[in-house]
Amino acid sequence: MQHEFKVDGEMVEVTVAKDGQEWILGNHVAIISDNGRIMVKQPDGRTSFAHSAKVGDTWWVHFEGHIFCIEKTEAGSIDNDSDAGMTAPMPGKILEVKVANGDSVEAGQLLLIMEAMKMEHRIVAPDDGVISTVNFSPGDQVQQGDVLVEMTE
């Protein structure tokens, strides 16, 4: 699956796949251990370890003497540059809906929470506006790109 991340202020596209306990990132394979260490198998056969911590919306990854600050921009977030805005980032299930038709919302306000790939995704208002349509309810299954909430400014 293709993902976009922001690293040092620039957008980077990464293809990530999972095969059992292994995460495949290009030519690298990562295995996350129970203690939070990440074993990275490199294309040249070497094995290294990375450590990560999440602070706010930023992942800090320490790998081979370097620190990388990585932000995942979720669909529907105020940092997302797409026009679609409040769409499902991937197939999943709606857990909570925090707004109703006619509600006034502010930029960054939480609209709904969905679960996808055992992770919660928070869909927020990209701008101030009024909710015109909530297209799904808790328990509904959604597909990637489904418009979850519509609003007028």
NULUM-989241 format. One record per residue: residue in one letter; x, z, y of N, C-alpha, C in turn. Coordinates in nm, 2 decimals, padded with zeros to 4 digits. Each point is the difference from the previous one (the first is absolute). Layout:
N
- A; X; Z; Y; X; Z; Y; X; Z; Y
...
END
This chain:
153
- M; 00.08; 00.00; -00.12; -00.08; 00.00; 00.12; 00.09; 00.00; 00.12
- Q; -00.04; -00.08; 00.10; 00.08; -00.01; 00.13; -00.04; 00.11; 00.09
- H; 00.10; 00.07; 00.06; -00.02; 00.11; 00.10; 00.08; -00.03; 00.12
- E; -00.05; 00.05; 00.12; 00.08; -00.01; 00.12; 00.04; 00.14; 00.04
- F; 00.13; 00.02; 00.04; 00.05; 00.12; 00.05; 00.07; -00.02; 00.13
- K; 00.01; 00.10; 00.08; 00.07; 00.00; 00.13; 00.13; 00.08; -00.02
- V; 00.11; -00.07; 00.01; 00.13; 00.06; -00.01; 00.08; -00.02; 00.13
- D; 00.04; 00.10; 00.07; 00.06; -00.01; 00.13; -00.08; -00.09; 00.10
- G; -00.13; 00.01; -00.01; -00.08; -00.07; 00.10; -00.03; -00.14; -00.04
- E; 00.05; -00.05; -00.11; -00.02; -00.14; -00.05; -00.08; 00.00; -00.12
- M; -00.10; -00.10; -00.02; -00.08; -00.01; -00.12; 00.09; -00.06; -00.11
- V; -00.02; 00.05; -00.12; 00.07; -00.05; -00.12; -00.10; -00.01; -00.11
- E; 00.00; -00.12; -00.06; -00.09; -00.02; -00.11; 00.07; 00.03; -00.13
- V; -00.06; 00.07; -00.09; 00.06; 00.04; -00.13; -00.10; -00.02; -00.11
- T; 00.04; -00.06; -00.11; -00.08; -00.02; -00.12; 00.03; 00.12; -00.09
- V; -00.11; 00.07; -00.04; 00.02; 00.12; -00.08; -00.09; -00.02; -00.13
- A; 00.05; 00.03; -00.11; -00.08; -00.01; -00.13; 00.03; 00.12; -00.08
- K; -00.09; 00.04; -00.08; 00.02; 00.12; -00.09; -00.01; -00.05; -00.15
- D; 00.10; 00.05; -00.08; -00.01; -00.03; -00.14; 00.03; 00.13; -00.07
- G; -00.11; 00.07; -00.05; 00.02; 00.13; -00.06; 00.04; 00.10; 00.11
- Q; 00.12; 00.07; -00.02; 00.05; 00.09; 00.09; 00.09; -00.06; 00.10
- E; 00.03; -00.13; -00.01; 00.10; -00.07; 00.09; -00.07; -00.07; 00.11
- W; 00.05; 00.01; 00.12; -00.04; -00.07; 00.12; 00.10; -00.11; 00.02
- I; -00.04; -00.12; 00.01; 00.09; -00.12; 00.02; -00.01; -00.04; 00.14
- L; 00.12; 00.00; 00.07; 00.01; -00.04; 00.14; 00.11; -00.11; 00.01
- G; -00.04; -00.12; -00.01; 00.09; -00.11; 00.00; 00.09; 00.00; -00.13
- N; 00.13; 00.02; 00.02; 00.09; 00.00; -00.12; 00.03; 00.15; -00.03
- H; -00.06; 00.09; 00.06; 00.02; 00.14; -00.03; -00.12; 00.07; -00.07
- V; 00.04; 00.09; -00.09; -00.11; 00.08; -00.07; 00.02; 00.14; 00.04
- A; -00.11; 00.07; 00.03; 00.00; 00.14; 00.04; -00.09; 00.08; -00.10
- I; 00.05; 00.12; -00.03; -00.08; 00.09; -00.09; 00.00; 00.13; 00.07
- I; -00.12; 00.05; 00.03; -00.02; 00.12; 00.07; -00.01; 00.12; -00.10
- S; 00.09; 00.10; 00.01; 00.00; 00.11; -00.09; -00.09; 00.11; 00.05
- D; -00.03; 00.09; -00.09; -00.09; 00.11; 00.04; 00.05; 00.09; 00.11
- N; 00.13; 00.01; 00.02; 00.06; 00.08; 00.11; 00.01; -00.08; 00.13
- G; -00.05; -00.12; 00.01; -00.01; -00.07; 00.12; 00.12; -00.10; 00.02
- R; 00.10; 00.01; -00.08; 00.12; -00.09; 00.01; -00.05; -00.14; -00.05
- I; 00.07; -00.10; 00.06; -00.04; -00.13; -00.04; 00.13; -00.07; -00.05
- M; -00.01; -00.04; -00.13; 00.12; -00.07; -00.06; -00.02; -00.14; 00.02
- V; 00.10; -00.07; 00.06; 00.00; -00.14; 00.03; 00.10; -00.07; -00.08
- K; -00.05; -00.10; -00.08; 00.08; -00.08; -00.08; 00.02; -00.13; 00.08
- Q; 00.13; -00.03; 00.03; 00.04; -00.11; 00.08; 00.03; -00.12; -00.08
- P; -00.01; -00.12; 00.06; 00.02; -00.13; -00.07; 00.13; -00.01; -00.07
- D; 00.11; 00.07; 00.06; 00.13; -00.01; -00.06; 00.02; 00.10; -00.12
- G; -00.11; 00.07; -00.04; 00.01; 00.10; -00.11; 00.03; 00.14; 00.04
- R; 00.03; 00.02; 00.13; 00.03; 00.14; 00.05; -00.14; 00.07; 00.01
- T; 00.01; 00.14; -00.02; -00.11; 00.08; 00.02; 00.03; 00.10; 00.11
- S; -00.09; 00.01; 00.10; 00.02; 00.09; 00.11; -00.12; 00.09; 00.02
- F; 00.00; 00.10; 00.08; -00.11; 00.09; 00.02; -00.04; 00.00; 00.15
- A; -00.12; 00.00; 00.03; -00.05; 00.01; 00.13; -00.09; 00.13; 00.01
- H; -00.01; 00.05; 00.12; -00.09; 00.11; 00.03; -00.09; -00.04; 00.11
- S; -00.13; 00.05; 00.00; -00.09; -00.04; 00.11; -00.08; 00.12; 00.04
- A; -00.04; 00.00; 00.12; -00.10; 00.10; 00.06; -00.09; -00.07; 00.10
- K; -00.12; 00.04; 00.00; -00.10; -00.06; 00.09; -00.02; 00.10; 00.12
- V; 00.01; -00.05; 00.12; -00.02; 00.08; 00.12; -00.10; -00.08; 00.08
- G; -00.12; 00.05; 00.01; -00.11; -00.08; 00.07; -00.03; -00.12; -00.08
- D; 00.01; -00.12; 00.07; -00.02; -00.13; -00.07; 00.13; -00.07; -00.03
- T; 00.11; 00.07; 00.01; 00.13; -00.06; -00.02; 00.07; 00.06; -00.13
- W; 00.05; -00.09; -00.08; 00.08; 00.04; -00.12; 00.14; 00.00; 00.04
- W; 00.08; 00.11; -00.02; 00.14; 00.00; 00.02; 00.06; -00.01; -00.14
- V; 00.08; -00.11; -00.02; 00.07; -00.02; -00.13; 00.15; 00.00; 00.02
- H; 00.06; 00.09; -00.08; 00.15; 00.01; 00.00; 00.05; -00.07; -00.12
- F; 00.08; -00.10; 00.02; 00.05; -00.08; -00.11; 00.14; -00.05; 00.03
- E; 00.09; 00.04; -00.09; 00.14; -00.05; 00.01; 00.06; 00.03; 00.14
- G; -00.02; 00.12; 00.05; 00.06; 00.04; 00.13; -00.07; -00.05; 00.12
- H; -00.11; -00.07; -00.02; -00.08; -00.06; 00.12; -00.14; 00.07; 00.00
- I; -00.05; 00.01; 00.12; -00.14; 00.05; 00.01; -00.09; -00.11; 00.06
- F; -00.11; -00.02; -00.07; -00.09; -00.11; 00.05; -00.13; 00.07; 00.03
- C; -00.06; -00.03; 00.12; -00.13; 00.05; 00.04; -00.09; -00.12; -00.01
- I; -00.10; 00.02; -00.09; -00.09; -00.11; -00.04; -00.14; 00.04; 00.03
- E; -00.08; -00.08; 00.07; -00.14; 00.02; 00.02; -00.08; -00.10; -00.07
- K; -00.10; 00.05; -00.07; -00.10; -00.10; -00.07; -00.12; -00.01; 00.10
- T; -00.02; -00.12; 00.04; -00.12; -00.02; 00.09; -00.12; -00.03; -00.08
- E; -00.09; 00.09; -00.01; -00.12; -00.02; -00.08; -00.10; -00.09; 00.08
- A; -00.07; -00.08; -00.08; -00.11; -00.08; 00.06; -00.10; 00.10; 00.07
- G; -00.04; -00.03; 00.12; -00.09; 00.08; 00.07; 00.07; 00.10; 00.09
- S; 00.13; 00.01; 00.00; 00.07; 00.10; 00.08; 00.02; -00.06; 00.14
- I; 00.02; 00.08; 00.10; 00.02; -00.05; 00.13; 00.13; -00.07; 00.02
- D; 00.09; 00.01; -00.10; 00.13; -00.07; 00.01; -00.01; -00.14; -00.07
- N; -00.11; -00.03; -00.06; -00.01; -00.12; -00.08; -00.02; -00.12; 00.10
- D; 00.07; -00.10; -00.01; -00.01; -00.11; 00.09; -00.11; -00.10; -00.03
- S; -00.06; 00.01; -00.12; -00.10; -00.10; -00.04; -00.13; 00.02; 00.07
- D; -00.07; -00.11; 00.02; -00.13; 00.01; 00.07; -00.11; 00.06; -00.09
- A; 00.02; 00.00; -00.13; -00.10; 00.05; -00.09; -00.02; 00.15; 00.02
- G; 00.11; 00.08; 00.02; -00.02; 00.14; 00.03; -00.05; 00.08; -00.11
- M; -00.13; 00.02; -00.01; -00.06; 00.10; -00.08; -00.04; -00.06; -00.14
- T; 00.10; -00.05; -00.07; -00.02; -00.06; -00.13; 00.07; 00.08; -00.11
- A; -00.04; -00.03; -00.12; 00.06; 00.07; -00.12; 00.14; -00.06; -00.02
- P; 00.10; 00.09; 00.00; 00.14; -00.05; -00.02; 00.03; -00.05; -00.14
- M; -00.09; 00.04; -00.10; 00.01; -00.04; -00.14; -00.12; 00.04; -00.07
- P; -00.03; -00.04; -00.12; -00.12; 00.04; -00.07; 00.01; 00.15; -00.02
- G; -00.12; 00.07; 00.01; -00.01; 00.14; -00.01; -00.14; 00.05; 00.00
- K; -00.01; 00.13; 00.03; -00.13; 00.07; 00.00; -00.02; 00.08; 00.13
- I; -00.11; 00.00; 00.06; -00.03; 00.07; 00.12; -00.02; 00.15; -00.04
- L; 00.08; 00.09; 00.06; -00.02; 00.14; -00.02; -00.09; 00.07; 00.10
- E; 00.03; -00.03; 00.13; -00.08; 00.07; 00.10; -00.03; -00.10; 00.12
- V; -00.11; 00.01; 00.06; -00.03; -00.08; 00.12; -00.03; 00.11; 00.11
- K; 00.08; -00.01; 00.10; 00.00; 00.10; 00.11; -00.09; -00.04; 00.12
- V; -00.06; -00.13; 00.00; -00.07; -00.04; 00.11; -00.13; -00.07; -00.04
- A; -00.09; -00.02; 00.09; -00.13; -00.07; -00.03; -00.03; -00.10; 00.11
- N; -00.09; -00.09; -00.03; -00.04; -00.11; 00.09; -00.04; 00.07; 00.14
- G; 00.06; -00.05; 00.11; -00.04; 00.05; 00.13; 00.10; 00.10; 00.05
- D; 00.09; 00.06; -00.08; 00.09; 00.10; 00.04; 00.10; -00.06; 00.10
- S; 00.03; 00.07; 00.10; 00.11; -00.04; 00.09; 00.13; 00.06; -00.05
- V; 00.11; -00.08; -00.01; 00.12; 00.04; -00.05; 00.12; -00.03; 00.10
- E; 00.11; 00.07; -00.02; 00.12; -00.02; 00.08; 00.10; -00.06; -00.08
- A; 00.09; -00.07; 00.06; 00.12; -00.07; -00.07; 00.07; 00.11; -00.08
- G; 00.03; -00.03; -00.13; 00.07; 00.09; -00.08; -00.09; 00.10; -00.08
- Q; -00.13; 00.00; 00.03; -00.09; 00.09; -00.06; -00.02; -00.04; -00.15
- L; 00.00; 00.10; -00.09; -00.02; -00.03; -00.14; -00.15; -00.05; -00.03
- L; -00.01; -00.11; -00.06; -00.13; -00.06; -00.03; -00.04; 00.02; -00.15
- L; 00.09; -00.02; -00.09; -00.02; 00.03; -00.14; 00.13; 00.01; -00.08
- I; -00.02; 00.06; -00.12; 00.11; 00.01; -00.09; -00.03; -00.07; -00.13
- M; 00.10; -00.08; -00.04; -00.02; -00.07; -00.13; 00.12; 00.04; -00.09
- E; -00.02; -00.02; -00.13; 00.10; 00.03; -00.10; 00.04; -00.14; -00.06
- A; 00.13; -00.02; -00.01; 00.05; -00.12; -00.07; 00.13; 00.03; -00.06
- M; 00.02; -00.04; -00.12; 00.13; 00.03; -00.07; 00.04; 00.15; 00.01
- K; -00.10; 00.09; -00.02; 00.02; 00.14; 00.00; 00.05; 00.06; 00.13
- M; -00.02; -00.08; 00.11; 00.04; 00.05; 00.13; -00.12; -00.01; 00.09
- E; -00.01; 00.09; 00.10; -00.11; -00.01; 00.10; 00.05; -00.08; 00.12
- H; -00.09; -00.09; 00.05; 00.03; -00.08; 00.11; -00.10; 00.04; 00.11
- R; 00.05; 00.03; 00.12; -00.09; 00.04; 00.11; -00.02; -00.12; 00.09
- I; -00.12; -00.04; 00.01; -00.04; -00.11; 00.09; -00.04; 00.06; 00.13
- V; 00.06; -00.05; 00.11; -00.02; 00.06; 00.13; -00.04; -00.11; 00.10
- A; -00.07; 00.04; 00.11; -00.04; -00.10; 00.10; 00.12; -00.05; 00.07
- P; 00.00; -00.14; 00.02; 00.11; -00.06; 00.07; -00.01; 00.02; 00.15
- D; -00.12; 00.02; 00.05; -00.03; 00.01; 00.14; -00.12; 00.09; 00.02
- D; -00.03; 00.03; 00.12; -00.12; 00.08; 00.04; -00.12; -00.10; -00.03
- G; -00.11; 00.05; -00.04; -00.12; -00.09; -00.02; -00.12; 00.07; -00.06
- V; -00.09; -00.07; -00.04; -00.12; 00.05; -00.07; -00.02; -00.07; -00.13
- I; -00.02; 00.09; -00.11; -00.02; -00.05; -00.13; -00.12; -00.08; -00.01
- S; 00.01; -00.13; -00.04; -00.12; -00.08; -00.01; -00.05; -00.01; -00.15
- T; 00.10; 00.00; -00.09; -00.04; -00.01; -00.14; 00.10; 00.08; -00.09
- V; -00.05; 00.08; -00.09; 00.08; 00.06; -00.11; -00.04; -00.07; -00.12
- N; 00.09; -00.08; -00.06; -00.03; -00.09; -00.11; 00.00; 00.07; -00.14
- F; 00.06; 00.12; -00.01; 00.01; 00.06; -00.13; -00.03; 00.15; 00.00
- S; -00.03; 00.06; -00.11; -00.04; 00.14; -00.01; 00.10; 00.06; -00.10
- P; 00.01; 00.14; 00.00; 00.09; 00.07; -00.09; -00.04; -00.04; -00.15
- G; 00.11; -00.03; -00.07; -00.02; -00.04; -00.14; 00.01; -00.15; -00.02
- D; -00.03; -00.08; 00.11; 00.01; -00.15; -00.02; 00.14; -00.05; -00.02
- Q; 00.00; -00.10; -00.09; 00.13; -00.07; -00.02; 00.01; -00.11; 00.10
- V; 00.13; -00.02; 00.05; 00.02; -00.11; 00.10; 00.12; -00.08; -00.05
- Q; 00.00; -00.12; 00.05; 00.11; -00.10; -00.03; 00.09; -00.01; 00.12
- Q; 00.13; -00.04; -00.02; 00.09; -00.02; 00.11; -00.06; -00.09; 00.10
- G; 00.01; 00.03; 00.13; -00.05; -00.08; 00.10; -00.15; 00.02; 00.04
- D; -00.07; 00.08; -00.08; -00.14; 00.02; 00.03; -00.01; 00.07; 00.14
- V; -00.09; -00.04; 00.09; -00.02; 00.07; 00.12; -00.07; 00.13; -00.02
- L; 00.06; 00.11; 00.03; -00.06; 00.13; -00.03; -00.09; 00.05; 00.10
- V; 00.04; -00.02; 00.13; -00.08; 00.05; 00.11; 00.01; -00.10; 00.11
- E; -00.11; -00.03; 00.07; 00.00; -00.09; 00.12; -00.03; 00.08; 00.12
- M; 00.06; -00.04; 00.12; -00.03; 00.07; 00.12; 00.00; -00.10; 00.12
- T; -00.07; 00.04; 00.10; 00.01; -00.07; 00.13; 00.07; 00.08; 00.10
- E; 00.06; -00.06; 00.10; 00.08; 00.07; 00.10; -00.09; 00.03; 00.12
END
